[in-house]
Amino acid sequence: MNKRSTIKDGTSKTSEASEQIAVWVGLDWADKEHSVSVYEVGSGKSEGYRLKHTAEALQDWLSRLRTQYSGSKVGVVLEQSRGPVLYALMSCEFIVLYPVNPQSLANYRKAFQTSGTKNDPGDAQLLSEMVRKHADRFRAWVADDADTRSLQLLVEGRRKLVNQMTRLTNRLTSHLKNYYPQALELAGEFNTRQACDFLKRWPTLEALQQARSATLRKFYLSYGRPTTSGVNERLEQIKQAMPLTGDRAVVLAGSMMVQALVAQIRPLIIEVEKYDDEIHRLFQQHPDREVFESFTGAGRVLAPRLLAAMGADRDRWQSAAEIQQLSGVAPVTEQSGRQHWVHRRWACPKFLLQTFHEFAKQTIAWCDWSKAYYDQQRERGKGHHAAVRSLAFKWIRIVFRCWKDRVAYDENLYLRGLERRGSKLAARAQLVKQSKELRRRQRSAHSVEELSPNPQIGS
């Protein structure tokens, strides 16, 4: 966000925007009241005051700013890129917003206050001063359209629910291991309705073995189309199962906790499904849908997340390197004297990094050149996550170019480009493709062999 934006004629967009600003406002926000520092460019006058954190107070303040400065541009600098204050300000046409990374302000403060002194009015003044005096290094924030912002908030909200569900399913696994380990296999995946209904009806092995075979068969069939042999195998497994412990205290406490966890997991499953439906609806009507659907392995979940990561404002990112650096995918290089070291960036937007990391990981299974590149990085001694980040670094350049030009990704076109440049990756990708085709033929031949009649029968 604090990256310089330049256009082809060499002038800075941020400089042009800042030259039109008549008033700079530093706003250090808080839950109950905000510290405000105002600097008038024309007169050089400055003042500071406090503003209550209520919708009425914020709207009254904006109205006074509009009247006092006759609708001239007012630059507002604050330490957040989302939240109630930003949402209140973003709808005002005369406000130009400059969200600042809190760490940037902290470092700027240290340069002038070595004692470590900190207070809200002082921070408000420093915010205004930092951007006003270095406007060419900061970019004004432009809000995306409502649908894009809805997608951004929904995909993050969905991920929080999934994380919450993962914590609960991990606890569920832990408790079942103590008294009922058979359920780990018999119930199914714990983030599904099937597992929740299974454990609600049969929270102990004793309860499960008392159930009739017809009831269990009907249950499994109601949640899918398992083979007859598969269902029979499970029924036999249930019949032959032995309890891990006969301690009634352990079984009672464990079953009570399992039912309590299931009661929390099932509503989360339903809410995640609602999020999925709404995200899918918004994504299907978005003008950039075809671009992000075209990326190999993106699928229904990651395609909207990639769109949310890039946004709809094509002027927000001037190069793929900006996204690579902001997301933390790009490594950080530090040099001092003869010392030189490279490490990953820790202070980065975690959800953004997670999006590109998970997408890159997914492409390994679906994209031949991604698998070839990942294997190449592992052969060079990189660990799994380091190799995936290297692959994400490469994918970001592709995603950026397609997004910037509004064109769908064409893997064949990309591979031909690699061949023209004489890249070894193209040859490795071809080997991966041939290996996949060979395995597919072997599986197909094995299936045909199993279905063919045994020649010894009836001889």
N, C-alpha and C positions, 0 to 999 in steps of 0.2 A: 504494500500500500504506500510505503514511503519511497517509491522508486521514481526516478526522473523520467518524464515522458517527453520525447522529442519527435518532431515530424520531419518530413523530407527536406524542407527548406532550411533545416538547421535551427529554427526557432523553437522555443519551448512552449508547449501548450499550457503548462502550469504557470509560466511567467505571464502569458497573456491574460490568464484568468485572474491572477493576483493583482495585475495592474488596474483592473476594473473595480477592485474592492476599496470601498471608502472607509470602512470601519473593520477593525480586527477585534474579535472577542475571544478571550480565553475562558473556558468554562470547565471548572473542576467540579464534577458532579458527585452527589452523595444521595443517600436514601431520603433524608429529611429536607436538606437545603443545599443549594449549589453556590459556589463562589464564582463571581463573574468579574473579569477584568476587561475593560473596554479601552481601545486606543483608536482615536480619530486620525486618519492619515493626513488630512488637509491641515488641521490645526495643531497636530501633535499632542493634543490634550488626552489625558488618560484618567480613568476613575475605576474604582472597585466597589462592589456591593454584593449582597447576598440575595439569593432568590429561593423562595420556598418551592419544594418539590410537590406541587399539585398541578393538575391539568389546567385549572383556572389561572394560576399564577404564571405558568409557562405561556399560555395563549395571550394573556394580558401583556406580558413582556415582549412577545413577538409583535403584537399590535403597536406597542410604543416604539419599538425599533423601526418598524415600517413607517410610522408617522414622522418620527424624529429625523430620519435620514431620507425621507421622500422616496422610499423604494430603492435606494442605491444598494449595491451589493454589499453584504455583510459577511465577512469570513468568520466562521465559528470553528474554533479548534477545541477538541475534546478527546478524552482518553478512552474511547470505545468505538467499535465499529457496528454495534447493535445495542439495543436496549431502549427503555422508555423515553429517555431524553432525545436520542437520535430519531426515534419514530415520530416524536412531536415536531422536530425541526425539519425533517426531510421533505415535508409537504409544502414548505414555504418557498416560493419562487425566488425571493431575494436573498436567501441564505445559501452560502457556499460552505459546505462542510469539509473539514480536514480532520478525520480521525487519526490519532497518533498512538503508536505503540507505547504502553506504559513504561517499558524498559528504556525507550528512547528519551522520555521525559526524565526518568531517574538518572540516566547518564548525563543529561544536559544540566540537571540540577547540581550534580556533583562537581561540575566544572566551575561553578560559581559559589557553591556553599560546601566547602570542604569539611565543615564541621558535621554535616549530615542533617542539619536543621531542615524540617519539613512542616509546612502548613498549607491549608487549602488556598487561601488568598494568594500566597506566594506561587503556588503551582499554577493557578489560573493565569497569573501574569507571565510566568515562564512559558506556558503553552502558547499564548498569543505572541510573545517575543520570538520564540523558536521558529515558528512557521513564517511569521512576518519578515524576519530578517534573512530567512533562508528559503524563500518561497519557491525558488527554482529546484529545490530538492524534495519538495512535497507535492503530491498530486491531490487535487480536489476530488472528493468522493462523489460519484454519480450513482444514484439508486437505480437498480434494475427495475424492469416492469413488474407489476404485481404478481403475475403468474410465475416468473422466474424466482422472485423472492419467496413465494409460497413454496415452491419446490425446494429451495435452499433450506427453509425452516423445517419442512416436513421430512426431508431425508435425514437431517440431523436428529430430529425428534424420534424418528423410527429407530435410528441407531441407538439412541439412549434406551429405548424400550427393549431392544434386542440385548443390549449389555445387561440391563436389569434382569431379563429372563435368563441370560447365561449364568449370572451369579446364583440365581435360584436353582437352576438345573444342576449346577455344580454341587450345591448343598444337598440337593435331592440324591444325587449319585453317591455322595459321601455317606448319607444316612442309610441308603439301601445296602451298601457294602457291609454295614454292621450286622444286618440280620436277614436280608432278603436279596442276595446277589443275583438270583435267577431272574429277577425283574429287569435287570440291566439289559438282558437280551429279549425276554419275552414281551415286555411292554412296548418296545419300539423306541424311536427317538423321543427324548423327553420334551422337546419343544413342539410336540404335535398334540392334537386333541386325543388321538388314540391312546397315547401313553397316559395322559391325564385321566381319561375315563377308565383305563385298565386299573390304575393304582387306586382310583376312588372306589371301584367295585371290589377289588381284591388287594387290599393293602398288606396282606401277609401271605406267605406260602400256604398256610393252613386253609385260609379262605379260598385261595385259588384251587387247591386240590379238592375242595368240597364241591366246587362248581361242576355241573353236568357237562359232558363232552359236547353235547348239542349246543349248549349255551356258549361255550368257548368258541366253537366252530362258527356260530352265527356272528359272534363279536368280531372275529378276525375278518370274516367275509364282508362285514358292514364297513370296514375301513380300507377296502381295496379288493384286488382280485388275485389273492395268493393261489398257488397251485394246490391241488388236492394233496399231493405228497408233502408239500411244505407245511400245510395245516396239520396233517397227520403226524408229522415229525415233531411239531411243537406240542401237540397233545400228548404224545408219548414222553416227551421231555418233561412235561409237567407231572405226568404220572410217576416217573422215575425219580423226580427231584427229592433231595434230602435237605432238611432244614440245617442252616449253618449253626444255629444255637437253639437250645431248648429253654433258655432263660426267659421267663414270661415278662420280667421287668424290661429287658432289652427290647423284646418284640413289641410290647405295649407302647413304650416311649417312642420307639422308632416308627411304628405305624401311625401314631398320632402326629408326629412331626412330618411324616411323608404326606399325610392328608392335608395338613396345614399348608405345606409348600405347594401341593397340587392346586389348592384353592386360590393361590396367588398366581400360579403360572398360567392357568387356563384363561383368565380374563386378559392377561397380557398377550396371549396368542391371538385372541379375538381382536384386540386393539391394533396389533401389528398388521393383521389382515385388513383392517379398515384403513390404516395408513397406506398399505400397498395399493388398495383400490383408488384412493384419492391421488396418490403420486402417479399412478398409471394414467388416470384421467387427465391430470394436468400435463403430463409428459406427451400424451398422444395429441394434444391440441397445440403444443409448442412448435413454433416455426423452425427450431433447430433440431427437432426430433430425428429426422433422417440422418443428420450428421452423426449424432451420438449413437444411434442404433447400428450404424455401419461398422463400429469398432469390434473387432473379433473378440468374443468372450465377454462383452459388456453385459448383455442380457437385460432382463427386466429390472434388476436391482441396481446394477452399477451404471447403466446408461444414464438414468436420471441423476445419479450422484456426480457423474462426470460433467453433465450439463450444469448442475448447481455449482460445481467447482469453478467452471470457466465463466459463468454468468452470460448475460446477453449484450453487455456493453463492449463492443470490439475495440474501443480506445483504452480500456482498462489495462490491457497487457500489450506492450509493444514488442516483446520478444518472448520466446519460450523460456529463456534463461530466467526471466523475472518469476515465472511460476515455479520453475525448478528450485530457485533459491528460497522463495517465500514458503513453499510447501515443506522444505527440509529434505527434498529428494537429492538436491545437489550437495556434494560434500563441501565442507568449509576448509579453506586453506589458510593457514597461519604461518607467517614468516617473521623472524626477528634475528637479525644478524646472520649467523651461519645456521641457525636452527630453522627447520622447515618441517611442518607436520600437517597432515590432512585428517579430518575427523568428520563425523556426521553432525548435523545441526540438531540440537536438542530443543531450543526455544523456537518452536514453530507451531502453526495451527495444526493440532493433532488430527482433527477430522479430515482436513485437506490431505495431509500426508497419508493417512489411512486409506483414503479413497484411491489415490494413485497406486499405493502399494498393493491393495487388494485387487485392483484391476489388472496390474501387471502380473500378479501371481495367477490370476484366472486365465490370462492369455497363454500361459505355458502349456495348458492342456488343449487349447483350441487353435493355436497359431504355430505353424511349423518353424518360422524364423525366430519366434519368441523362445520356443523350446531349445532351438539351436544356440541362441545367444545366452540363455540361462546356463546351459551345459558348458558353454565356453567359459563363462565367468567362474563356475565351480571348478573347472579344470585348472584355472589360474590360481586357485587357493582361496577364493572368497567363500564366506559362509552363506547359508541359504538366504537370510534377509538382506545381506549386502548385495548378493547377486540379483535379488528381486528389485532392490532400489536402483541398481544399474540399469535393469530392464525398464523400470518406470521412468528413469531419466530419458531413455530413448523414446519411449511411448509419448511422453509429454510433448516432445518436438513434433511428433506426428499429429497428436490431438490438436495442438495449437495451430498448426498449418491448416488442417481441415476446418477447424472452427473459424479461423480468421478469413479463409477464402469461401466459407459456406459450401464446402464440397464434401461428399461422402468418401469415406476411406475405401480404397481399392487395393487389396493386398497384392494382386497380380501386378498392378502398376508399381507398387513399392518394390516388389522382388525384381522386376525388370530394371528398376533404377539401381538396385544393388549390383545386378549383373553388369550394367554399363560401367559402373565405377570399379569393377573388378574386385568387389568385396568377397572375402572368404565366407561371409555369413550366408550368402546366397547358395553356395555349394553345400554348406552344412545343413541348411534348411531343406534342400533337395534330398539329402540323405535321411533326414528325420521323416520326410514325407514317404520315402520308399520303405523305411522301417515300419511306419504305421500301416502302410498298405499290405506289407508282408504279414504282419500280425493279424490284420483283418481277414486275410485269406486263410490263414491257419485256423482261426476261430471258426470261420465259415465251414471249412473242410471238416473240422472236428464235430461241428453240429450235425452235418450231413451224415457223418460216420455213425453218430449215436442214433440217428433216426432210421438208418438203413436196417433191414432185417438181418438177423444173425444167420449166416449160411449153414451153421451146424444144426440148427433146429430142423427136425424132421428128416435128417439124413440117416 
